[in-house]
Amino acid sequence: MTETRAAGATWSGNHHYRAAEVLLPADAGELAEVVASRPALRVQATRHTFNDIADADGALVSLERMPTRIDVTDDRVRVEGLVTFAQLAPVLEAEGRALHNLGSLPHISVAGAAATGTHGSGMGNGNLSSAVTALEIVDADGRPHHIDRGHPWFGAAALGLGAFGVVTAVELRTVPSYTVVQQAFTGVAWDDLASDPTTVFGGSRSVSVFTTWGDPADDLVWAKSDTGAPTWVGELGGRAVGDDLHLGRIRTLDNTTERGTPGPWHTRLPHFRADALPSDGDEIQSEYFVPITAAAEALAAVRAIAPSFDAHLLVTELRTVAADGLWLSPAFERDVLAIHFTWRNDTDGVLGVLPHIERALAPFDVRPHWGKAFTMPGEAVLATLPRAEDFLAAAREADPRGVFRNAYLERTLGL
């Protein structure tokens, strides 16, 4: 019998779910029955979102009681159930395999990250959704579908915002395992960052710049390299950071991944350890993506208004994401600069400053992160996505009853 529990709130508590309950099926049969019997349903995964993307006026469903399974074969891995990257990565490493990249937090689910376009950093690294080679989905009538790269829905469903059904398994492309060393630096100037952002962000496998928009440009340049401590940061005037690692106004001493010594990819690419609290915890996050070709102008536009939001800001993280072909991806057909804001956990204050940032970035064809706080109207979001109408058509075909639609999808996409 399917169990239930209260829906609760998102990870940082900034959004309390409207849904009356969470349904907890224990197997595929119970899941199919639950989905087919409900007029409105959304999936709750690891709750690391900062808006109502995973909410519903009816009920939510979670796979937390369903069996989990990880199968590694050649250059693919199939992940079944509510598996996180922290659970997946050691299994891959034991088989001599790896993922091309990881996000800052390994605590999030594979399916949820793929559904929202979550990403790490690197000029040559696509977001986590770009590694998806196939999905298994239970539709609104409880029927299973296998959606691979040859399926007409793939470009939409691989980053599908939960609009196609309950994702029960994800297949990902893997690469040979590799080691990474990470170093932290301070002292890089805005002129060096803005004059040619690719010089900074292309210097290592993964580069993050943490800033509070003052001088110098950064509180921290965090470089993760295959080949040893990167010298390029020193050439830009960067100075190595000792043990007093800080990310803007977030002091992090005990929860970040190890620096200075090489280690397996999954223990270095995330910023935060899997066995510790990620980031600050008591926060709200927003993120906006602009073409890398407009990075310098976009950074200048935000920097000009930084005093207006400084009281709410904990830190901004700047990263890069390589282009992909997924229809709703913030990096669809363009390499992008990701401008991420970690805010104090003050919903009214944050929602008050976001429109100013969005207006400053509007000339640069800005796209928001789907799982984080933003106030851009739906028409503005749709205008930046050339395949938006194709996505809407595929989602309506997959879910003609509208079971998996919610207020978020209606507001942002008109679905």
C-alpha atoms as one frame of an Amber mdcrd trajectory, in Angstrom:
protein
   0.000   0.000   0.000   1.310   3.438  -0.927   2.399   5.416   2.115   2.065
   9.181   2.480   3.750  12.006   4.369   3.521  15.773   4.615   5.048  17.746
   1.745   7.129  20.041   3.956   9.412  22.661   2.425  12.314  23.030   0.043
  15.881  22.420   1.176  16.469  25.897   2.626  12.869  26.386   3.753  12.180
  29.349   1.479   9.220  27.622  -0.204   6.581  25.586   1.649   4.778  23.191
  -0.652   1.110  23.804  -1.360   0.591  20.113  -2.069  -1.517  18.344   0.521
   0.685  15.248   0.694   3.543  13.267  -0.783   2.726   9.788  -2.087   5.416
   7.154  -1.529   4.973   4.115  -3.798   7.215   1.152  -3.042   7.399  -0.411
  -6.500   6.597   0.145 -10.167   3.064  -1.188  -9.828   2.192   1.191  -7.010
   3.751   4.077  -8.916   1.685   3.368 -12.035  -1.481   3.155  -9.937  -0.743
   6.406  -8.105   0.000   8.341 -11.285  -3.007   7.058 -13.224  -5.410   7.862
 -10.404  -4.462  11.509  -9.833  -5.707  14.568 -11.753  -2.629  16.614 -10.798
   0.784  15.441  -9.666   4.400  16.585  -9.481   7.581  14.802  -8.413   9.481
  15.689  -5.235  13.131  14.638  -5.370  15.842  15.985  -3.042  14.067  19.376
  -2.691  17.065  21.450  -3.744  14.998  24.075  -5.538  14.144  27.658  -4.651
  10.772  28.098  -6.329   7.567  26.155  -6.962   8.776  24.107  -9.948   8.144
  20.847  -8.051   4.904  21.914  -6.359   1.282  21.089  -7.141  -2.188  22.006
  -5.953  -2.923  18.295  -5.641  -0.273  15.853  -4.486   3.399  15.117  -4.961
   5.018  11.744  -5.560   8.468  10.678  -4.379  10.583   7.687  -5.365  12.340
   7.559  -1.982  10.785   4.147  -1.122  11.345   2.711  -4.603  14.323   0.420
  -5.259  17.512   2.089  -6.462  19.892   0.477  -8.901  23.084   1.529 -10.695
  24.277  -0.444 -13.727  27.597   0.445 -15.391  28.171  -0.929 -18.903  30.986
   0.253 -21.163  30.588   4.037 -21.533  27.071   4.246 -20.077  25.510   4.099
 -16.638  21.834   3.496 -15.922  20.568   5.033 -12.689  17.214   3.848 -11.380
  15.212   5.528  -8.624  16.104   8.451  -6.374  19.897   8.188  -6.689  22.094
  11.176  -5.862  25.431  12.046  -7.415  27.038  11.261  -4.054  25.719   7.693
  -4.363  26.501   7.336  -8.059  30.055   8.682  -8.193  31.857   6.045  -6.054
  30.181   3.270  -8.048  31.462   4.773 -11.284  34.941   5.305  -9.836  35.125
   1.648  -8.787  34.522   0.724 -12.441  37.165   3.161 -13.715  34.514   5.521
 -15.082  33.457   9.093 -14.365  31.033  11.822 -15.354  32.289  14.712 -17.474
  31.449  17.170 -14.705  29.629  17.611 -11.401  27.741  20.456  -9.789  28.744
  22.243  -6.602  26.631  19.921  -4.453  26.753  16.113  -4.778  23.671  15.847
  -2.545  21.170  16.360  -5.386  19.418  13.647  -7.374  20.536  12.652 -10.857
  17.019  12.875 -12.285  16.257  16.229 -10.671  19.520  17.786 -11.814  18.944
  16.632 -15.387  15.362  17.917 -15.374  16.435  21.469 -14.486  19.744  21.895
 -16.333  21.936  21.939 -13.234  25.628  22.351 -14.046  29.204  22.640 -12.911
  31.760  24.843 -14.668  34.216  24.697 -17.541  34.477  26.164 -21.017  34.307
  22.672 -22.503  31.771  21.187 -20.081  28.081  20.971 -20.845  25.510  20.943
 -18.066  24.633  17.684 -16.331  21.630  17.170 -18.630  23.964  17.035 -21.630
  25.267  13.640 -20.445  21.784  12.078 -20.667  21.485   9.447 -23.382  18.089
   7.987 -22.423  15.239   8.340 -19.929  12.576   5.990 -18.630   9.357   7.816
 -17.816   5.965   6.817 -16.434   3.309   8.924 -18.148   0.020  10.283 -16.808
  -1.746   6.994 -17.522   0.860   4.955 -15.677   2.492   3.658 -18.861   6.291
   3.400 -19.215   8.217   5.073 -22.031  11.850   4.691 -23.084  13.077   7.974
 -24.568  16.524   7.804 -26.165  18.338  10.144 -28.534  16.377   8.795 -31.483
  13.001   9.562 -29.894  11.179  12.699 -31.104  10.704  13.879 -27.507  14.355
  13.547 -26.469  15.436  17.172 -26.999  12.622  18.240 -24.710  12.441  15.424
 -22.178  16.148  15.214 -21.287  15.738  18.629 -19.647  12.007  18.364 -19.197
  11.122  20.307 -16.019   9.000  17.348 -14.910   6.461  18.009 -17.676   6.661
  14.577 -19.313   6.012  12.292 -16.352   7.821  10.578 -13.508  11.423   9.833
 -14.462  12.169   6.395 -13.034  15.602   5.873 -14.620  18.263   7.939 -16.370
  21.049   6.683 -18.638  24.178   8.836 -18.742  27.282   8.943 -20.905  30.469
   8.312 -18.908  34.177   8.970 -19.523  37.338   7.300 -18.189  38.080   8.193
 -14.581  40.434  11.120 -13.959  42.082  12.934 -11.073  41.729  16.600 -10.205
  43.606  19.035  -7.996  41.966  22.242  -6.890  43.554  25.501  -5.822  42.044
  28.731  -4.526  43.364  32.214  -5.316  42.473  35.817  -4.575  43.508  39.115
  -6.128  42.387  38.852  -9.776  41.315  42.261 -11.127  38.037  43.092 -12.860
  39.956  44.258 -15.928  41.520  40.816 -16.319  38.197  39.091 -15.835  36.133
  41.361 -18.073  38.602  41.964 -20.907  38.598  38.315 -21.979  36.582  36.021
 -19.677  37.694  32.948 -21.623  41.252  33.496 -20.387  40.137  33.065 -16.781
  37.453  30.447 -17.263  39.409  28.460 -19.844  42.490  28.063 -17.684  41.428
  24.819 -15.967  38.929  22.014 -16.334  36.542  23.850 -14.001  36.795  27.450
 -12.786  34.532  29.383 -10.430  34.919  33.048  -9.547  33.292  34.084  -6.284
  32.638  37.797  -5.917  30.711  40.369  -3.903  31.178  42.856  -6.797  33.816
  45.007  -5.108  37.524  45.412  -5.854  39.349  43.277  -6.761  36.948  41.294
  -8.928  36.962  38.254  -6.737  36.843  37.037  -3.224  38.077  33.758  -4.666
  39.049  32.090  -7.925  38.575  28.360  -7.421  40.392  26.405 -10.150  40.080
  22.645 -10.584  42.750  21.226 -12.869  43.723  17.857 -14.337  47.399  18.609
 -14.376  48.356  20.266 -11.109  48.181  23.705  -9.540  47.308  26.092 -12.376
  49.905  28.806 -12.970  47.633  30.994 -15.082  45.941  32.491 -12.011  49.302
  33.633 -10.692  50.048  35.216 -14.048  46.926  37.354 -13.575  48.087  38.520
 -10.149  46.246  35.858  -8.161  47.625  34.877  -4.769  47.112  31.435  -3.260
  44.596  31.247  -0.414  45.638  29.384   2.712  43.375  27.578   5.119  41.043
  30.565   5.574  38.827  29.665   2.651  35.762  31.852   2.295  33.124  32.299
  -0.373  32.097  35.925  -0.145  30.224  36.268   3.124  29.878  32.497   3.520
  32.587  31.192   5.817  33.253  27.553   4.984  35.963  25.690   6.805  34.731
  22.169   7.396  32.336  21.374   4.545  34.356  22.066   1.384  36.224  19.515
  -0.705  39.982  19.092  -0.270  42.389  21.499  -1.938  46.062  21.192  -2.795
  46.358  17.457  -3.401  45.150  15.414  -6.380  42.143  13.194  -5.851  39.387
  11.362  -7.721  37.147  13.582  -9.824  34.101  13.173  -7.580  35.960  14.297
  -4.455  37.276  17.506  -6.080  34.806  18.798  -8.681  32.018  19.564  -6.162
  32.641  22.511  -3.862  31.047  20.781  -0.888  31.647  17.353   0.626  28.905
  14.787   0.384  29.046  14.094   4.140  28.615  17.737   5.187  26.069  20.564
   4.971  26.254  22.094   1.500  26.843  25.828   1.138  25.319  28.016   3.854
  22.023  26.154   4.066  20.015  29.193   5.180  19.840  30.875   1.775  18.000
  31.562  -1.477  19.643  31.089  -4.867  19.144  32.726  -8.264  21.087  32.260
 -11.485  21.106  33.845 -14.926  22.836  32.780 -18.147  24.147  35.087 -20.864
  26.166  34.261 -23.998  29.873  34.125 -23.247  30.345  36.637 -26.059  28.392
  39.181 -23.972  30.051  38.310 -20.669  32.076  41.492 -20.247  29.113  43.784
 -20.943  26.774  41.736 -18.743  29.197  41.788 -15.818  29.588  45.553 -16.162
  25.804  46.003 -16.163  25.353  44.004 -12.966  28.327  45.593 -11.283  26.818
  49.033 -11.928  23.751  48.177  -9.837  25.506  46.020  -7.218  25.015  48.570
  -4.392  21.254  48.139  -4.765  21.392  44.447  -3.830  24.494  44.272  -1.653
  22.575  44.084   1.639  20.870  40.874   0.489  23.901  39.168  -1.058  26.020
  36.436   0.469  28.086  35.764  -2.649  27.942  35.607  -6.448  29.550  32.701
  -8.274  30.528  33.053 -11.926  30.874  29.879 -13.995  30.776  28.812 -17.642
  28.739  26.126 -19.409  29.311  24.742 -22.901  26.572  24.778 -25.523  24.191
  21.847 -25.972  21.171  20.918 -28.062  18.491  20.500 -25.372  15.514  22.673
 -26.178  14.998  24.376 -22.808  18.639  24.454 -21.791  20.039  27.817 -20.674
  23.015  26.812 -22.852  20.939  25.805 -25.888  23.175  26.381 -28.932  25.444
  28.855 -27.123  28.326  28.813 -24.641  27.233  30.800 -21.602  28.433  32.654
 -18.542  26.378  31.673 -15.496  25.884  34.489 -12.956  24.758  32.865  -9.728
  23.564  34.701  -6.632  23.413  33.190  -3.142  21.119  35.426  -1.106  20.260
  35.805   2.535  17.090  33.840   3.256  14.714  36.793   2.937  12.114  35.989
   0.303  10.523  39.444   0.108  13.892  41.176  -0.038  15.236  38.863  -2.744
  12.113  39.084  -4.879  12.392  42.843  -4.589  15.915  43.030  -6.067  15.658
  40.359  -8.770  13.732  42.568 -11.246  16.578  45.112 -11.178  19.127  42.423
 -12.042  16.872  40.972 -14.733  16.415  44.402 -16.337  20.180  44.950 -16.321
  20.724  41.597 -18.055  17.769  41.807 -20.452  19.821  43.261 -23.352  21.988
  40.134 -23.312  19.324  37.527 -24.149  19.333  36.322 -20.553  17.849  32.980
 -19.487  17.117  31.966 -15.863  17.996  28.757 -14.042  14.736  26.822 -13.934
  15.120  25.602 -10.346  16.096  28.891  -8.716  14.339  32.134  -7.838  13.531
  34.495 -10.708  10.770  36.960 -11.615  11.142  37.149 -15.405   7.707  37.002
 -17.074   6.971  33.994 -19.207   7.030  35.883 -22.478  10.545  37.146 -21.735
  11.767  33.631 -20.976  10.113  32.134 -24.060  11.571  34.811 -26.320  15.109
  33.531 -25.658  14.329  29.864 -26.474  14.141  29.072 -30.215  12.666  25.587
 -29.620  10.156  26.581 -26.926   7.119  25.876 -29.109   8.522  22.450 -29.994
   8.956  21.729 -26.288   5.355  22.744 -25.545   4.028  20.576 -28.351   6.002
  17.534 -27.147   4.904  18.046 -23.529   1.240  18.297 -24.540   1.558  15.144
 -26.621   3.195  13.290 -23.722   0.652  14.500 -21.150  -2.618  15.393 -22.894
  -4.544  15.418 -19.569  -2.166  17.961 -18.071  -1.492  15.854 -14.980   2.094
  17.057 -14.645   1.412  20.721 -15.328   1.377  23.214 -12.491   1.305  26.926
 -11.738   5.037  27.234 -12.403   4.841  25.757 -15.918   1.804  27.871 -16.736
   3.516  31.046 -15.483   6.875  30.500 -17.171   5.966  28.629 -20.360   2.226
  28.965 -20.823   1.908  25.186 -20.556
